Amino acid sequence: MSSLYLASRMTVAPALRAIWRPTVEGRSNVPRTGGVLIASNHLSFVDSVVIPMVAPRKVFFLAKAEYFTGTGVRGAISRAWFNSMGMIPVERDDSRAAADSLETALTVLRAGKAFGIYPEGTRSRDGRLYRGHTGVAHLAMQAGVPVVPVGLHGTPDVQPIGSNRPRLAKVTVRFGEPLTFGSSYKAMPAGKARRQATDEIMAAIAGLSGQQLAGCYNERPAS
């Protein structure tokens, strides 16, 4: 582990937990070793801070490349912060962004590490749980790793959409039991297997989050 991550884990994470006092359930469901996907609902920018803050091991997430390219003191602080939290830069607007993101995730998982993913693709702006994209199942099956579903509550209240300042709010993180996709899925056509596994993952997330199901994909807002 990097010295930045250890410093963050020992100082920043306890400070944030002391401020927000999140309720955490099911931490023991996260395997302590080996590759694992942490698949969560997505409600706020701070989700990628909250999960690593309370998880029992380091969790890698993808983050926009611009968070790592700033200049001056502010840019240096931003890079140090995102690196310490296990964030990996990715170019979102590149035509190969989706394929490159999957390859990055596979590299992390095959190295025996934990990788965080939001199957909805982008955060929910109305609080509903949207249909999952099948990349999460593709990763689980290609890397041969379990998926731990996560249900987040309250993170939109910490940093509401349009706000750049965090607020005090009640946050709950629920880690569900690991899901595995073995021989029965391997016997199916690949597309059907990925779709069925993804739907199973989203059903588990819904059970943990209690969100209303949207029944459709969550399209990224036009810039």
N, C-alpha and C positions, 0 to 999 in steps of 0.2 A: 504494500500500500504506500502511496505517496505521503510525504511529510505534510503536505497541504491538507490531504484528506484526514490524516490522523489528527492534525490540529483542529480541523473543523469538527470532527467527531467528538473531540474531547472538550471543546470550548463553545463553538457556535451552536451545535445541536442541543446540548444541555440548556444553553441560554434560551433558545427558541422554545424548547419544551417547557421551561419554567414560565415563559411569558404566555404561551397559548394553552398550556396544560391539556394537550390532546388526549382524548380517550382512545386507547389502542386495544383492539381485540384480536386474538388469534396469531400473535407474533410467532408462536411455536409452529405454526403451519408453514413457515418459510424455511426450507432446507438450509442448514448452515453451510453446506459445502456443495459444490457441483453447479453446473449450469442450471438456471431457472429463469423463467419469464414471470415478471410481476405485471399482470394485466389489470388495469384499473379504469374506472369511469373517469371522465375528465371534465372538471367544472371550473377550474381557475388556473392561472399561470402558476400559482404557488403549489399546485399539486406535486410538481416535480421537486419541490423543496420539502414538503411535508412527508412524502413517502420515504426518501432517504433519511430524514430526520428521525423516524421512528422504526425503520426496518432494522432487523438484527444483524444485517450485513450490508456491505456497500452495494448500491444499486445504480447502474449506469443508465442515463437517459440521453436522448438526442436533444440538442438545443440549436436554435438558429445561429448560423455562423457569425452573424453581425455582433453577437454578444462577446465574441472573442477577438474582434478586429478594431476595437476602439483605440484611440490614441490618448496620450497624456496619462495623468494620474488616474482619472476616472476609468479609462480603458484598461489600465493595468489592474485596478481593483476588480473590475468586472471579470477579466480573464481569470484572476486568482480565485475569485468566488466560484465561478462556474466550474473551473477545474477541480477545486476542492470538493465540490458536491458531486463529482463523478459525471459531469455533463460532457457530451461528445459533440463537437461542432458539425453541422450538416447544412449544405446549401439547399434550401427548400424550393427555390425557384428554378433550379437547374433541371433540364429535361430528364436527366438520369437520377434525380434525387431519390425517387422511391426505390429503385433498384439498388443504389448505393447504400441507402439506409438499411435495407434488408441484409446486404453483405456485411455491413458494419455490425449489425446485431448478431449475425451468425458467428462472426469472429469473436465477439464478446462471450457468447454462449458456449462455443466450442473450447474456449479457454477456461471454462468452469466457473464463469462469473454470473452475476444476476443482472438482467437487463429489464428495464421498465418500459412498458408500452401502453398506449391508449388505443384500443381497437377501434374506437369511434373515429379516430383520425384527427379530430380537432375538438376543442372544448365545446360543451353544450352551452348555448346562450339562453336557453329557456328552461333548463333544469331537467329536461327529459333525457332518457337513455336511448341513444341512437343505435342503429344496426351496426354490428362490427364488421370491419374489413377483414378479409381472410388472411392477411399477412401474418397475424398472430398465430394462426394454426400452421401456416407454412413454416414459420420459424420453429415452433414446437416440434413438428414432425421431422424437419430437416436436421435439427440439432439433437433430437431425441431427448428433450428436456421436459420436465413438468411445468405446468402453468399454475401459478397461485393467483386466483382472482382477488381483487381488492375493491371494496366499496368505501368511497369517501363521502363525508357529510360536512357541510359547513365551510368548506374552503372558499366559496364565492363571497362569503361574508368577511373573510380575511382581506381579500383584495378584489372588490367588485369590479366588473368590467368597466373600463374607462378610468379607473383610479390607479395611481402609481404609488400609493402609500398604503402599507398594510395596516389593518385594524385588529383590535382584540375581538376574538370571536370563538365560539365553541366549535371545536373540530373533532370529528370521530373518524378513525381509520380502522376498517375491519379487513383482516386477512383471512381468506377462506381456505378450505382444504385443497391441497394440490390436485390438479386434474392431469391425467395422463392419457395418451392416445396411442394404443398399441395395435395388436394384430387385427382387430375387427375393422379398424380404420384403414389399415394397409391393404385389406381385401377389397376396398371400395375404389371406384374411379377417383383419381386425385382431386378433381374439382369438387366432387360431392363430399369427399372426406374433409376437405378444408372447410367447406361451408357448414357441415354438420358439427365439426369440432368448434368452429367459431361461434355458432349459435349456442352450443353448450357452455362455452366460456362466458358469453354475454348473459345467459340465463343465471349463471352463478353470480356474476357481478350485480345483476338486478336484485337477486335475493339478498345480497349484502348491502346494497345502497338503498333499496326500497323505492327507486325512481319509477316514474311512469314510463312505459315503453313508447317510443316515437313511431316505431314500425317502418322507418326509412333511414337512409343514410344522412349524415350531418354534413352538408356542403359548407366548405370554407367560404366566409363572406368575401364578396368581391372587394379588392383593394381600391 
